[in-house]
Amino acid sequence: MKQEFTLTVYTENQVGLLNKIAIIFSRRKISLDSFNSSPSEIENIYRFTIVIRETEAIVKNIVRQLEKNVEVFKVFYNTNDEIIWQQIALYKVPTSVIMKDVKVERLLREFGARAVVIRDDYTVFETTGQDDEVDNLLTELSKYSLIEFVKSSRIAIIKSSEGVHKKVLDMEKNDPTKKPINNEFLNHKSMIFEM
């Protein structure tokens, strides 16, 4: 059965990586509900947050495919119960409507919206929340001459994860290229390398 999954992909910041990731989804004809890219807690490592609606078996295959990319360190997939997530939304409403109707002001307070820009012709409000909260305010403001609306991609933190920071530190400790090579013949070079 299809359900909503959030994929968290930790990667290097390489040119063309976004295209490689997009191809994995497009080959399987999977549309992305949300896509966000941002720096992670580790310098030079980026974090993609991708939301899809699929079966868990297909999601597992996608995770394996993504992890085959050299630039990808780790991929996690989670249901909505396993993450803490938010979106930001902006609503543009005529200022005249807000000034005339007290219901709109109460409605905005009820949803925790705050004014970002106030002009004579319009006011822009911002709110954060999950889909239902953002969409419910959209439905209500549509009754009051809503001019424009936009919402961001999902950002998410995995509840039970330590992130990828510890894994990267462990990888650096176990990196064979950083270990000194002990050569037992190094101190005897004059005896060994004589011609």
Salt bridges, closest charged atoms under 4 A:
GLU4 OE1 - ARG154 NH2 2.88
GLU54 OE2 - LYS2 NZ 3.70
GLU67 OE2 - LYS74 NZ 3.56
GLU71 OE2 - LYS20 NZ 2.99
GLU105 OE2 - ARG109 NH2 3.01
ASP121 OD2 - ARG119 NH2 3.01
GLU126 OE1 - ARG114 NE 2.91
ASP131 OD1 - LYS151 NZ 3.11
ASP135 OD1 - LYS151 NZ 3.46
GLU140 OE1 - LYS143 NZ 3.24
GLU148 OE1 - LYS92 NZ 3.08
ASP170 OD2 - LYS166 NZ 3.82
